[in-house]
């Protein structure tokens, strides 16, 4: 783990490979505070846990901060699930189980339990830095190139399975932005992870090492360094942003991500998300 | 100023209308299901796949093949031909449960969904079905005084002026709960000359809680038990053995004689608790053999939605001996029968008191 941590630290520093320092002569600097929400649909086949396809319907709420100038921008978004999303099997909408329990008096009791939805906890934290490339002062088209540090966390308990996925990754990223008139723009972005750390349950799906609690043992036993050969993900975003007032922008975005981690029977998932973001100019 | 911005907002929203519609249509198209293109196939739901999925899950994850000397491949050879694409749920259930019976493991179960088929449990608990040698009401009504209940997992009191009694029905609550409970109990019963700890019909829970509770009766750190987990597809692919330790817990420990009562319904973490207690010199185990399901268990599901349990490890006592499928034997064997329980007699508890006196 120590070696992985050192390597990871070096890689974070290496982010600058993808992102140059901002131009000190840049003008038109501004900072934005973002508040966003939306709807996300996750579809996931995690053969380590289940042969069944699961879907989750999630309403995230997030906050973000973004600093930008003509030549570069950086920011951080933290997407949280303040209330649990809903996860369910696509094939089995509702399942009823009857089982026998023995109480402390030694008597048997028939108990019926219904499995329909389970809660899912998801978290995305992205930190990115991009600098403008292919500069032409009069052009309405702007290209940005940079990097993104991403933390993705997904946990769901169902009576039959526990789904768990945690990703820390470094992603080269590119953004294209086209201005429409004075107040609006459309943009699209793309990123994929080059390397990072995946944390999953160990082979037996039982994080137990005799030393730590289950959560810490999961990280101790299930952390693996990855390359694009062992973990593949793509992230794509398309959006439209327009000014509402001097202080406020509104941003509509569609985001798509897909990932595949074939290790240990494998998980493949994709997520479609639409979001609306209210951006408040700070300075 | 405010009016100006409101006007601009209305104007901008009006301009946005067309772009918003295009955006919504595009997003809608993308949101349409792309499962076939982006995901591997979900395992089709048919009897053969259900059989294979269950057999494979045990083949790749079950921890007891080596220690129980089970040839799982030959099991496939016998049972797989009994299933075909047209097998009914009842036929599938019958074949699967016959196959799982070979494992003789209380952690192994099969729970059919949306069906009249009953939950299947392997091992001795599946054989016994009902616990007829113990009833807490007998203890409460006929033996215990000064009873105090600590939520639903623990109660304690006195069997006489100088004999304490603790009933632990589960190891599945939080560590904090057991810490608070044991601190209170040890403090309350410190003036007794001996304590009976009763884990009959204890449903199990977390191993961390087992060693934590045992630590209130320990005067030094010792290996409580060891375990290894499957970490590969071969039946002998395991992690290295790891140890759980029992060590003195709380501000004070109870180091006077302790009688531990067990029965066939002392399951899982109750059994690892028995492992830990058996290493302590002041502890004598009385009653019946434990159930014999020491390993951790995980739940999985079949393509048809049925849920089942797989024991994924190999648990040993501090001396490297496996009791999986066998159960940990008491030092003194005393078994109640249903007639004893019906007449309010608990012979095992009486034997414990006799040993103390």
Interface residues (C-beta under 8 A of the other chain):
Chain A: X41 X43 X45 X47 X49 X50 X51 X52 X53 X89 X90 X91 X92 X95 X96 X97 X98 X99 X100 X102 X104 X105 X106 X107 X108 X115 X159 X160 X161 X180 X183 X184 X186 X202 X203 X204 X205 X206 X208 X209 X210 X211 X213 X238 X240 X242 X243 X244 X245 X246 X252 X254 X256 X258 X266 X268 X269 X270 X272 X274
Chain B: X5 X8 X9 X12 X15 X16 X19 X20 X23 X26 X27 X30 X31 X33 X34 X35 X38 X39 X40 X42 X43 X45 X53 X61 X63 X111 X112 X113 X114 X118 X119 X129 X130 X131 X132 X133 X134 X135 X136 X137 X169 X201 X207 X208 X226 X227 X229 X230 X231 X232 X239 X242 X243 X244 X245 X265 X296 X298 X299 X300 X301 X302 X303 X305 X307 X312 X313 X341
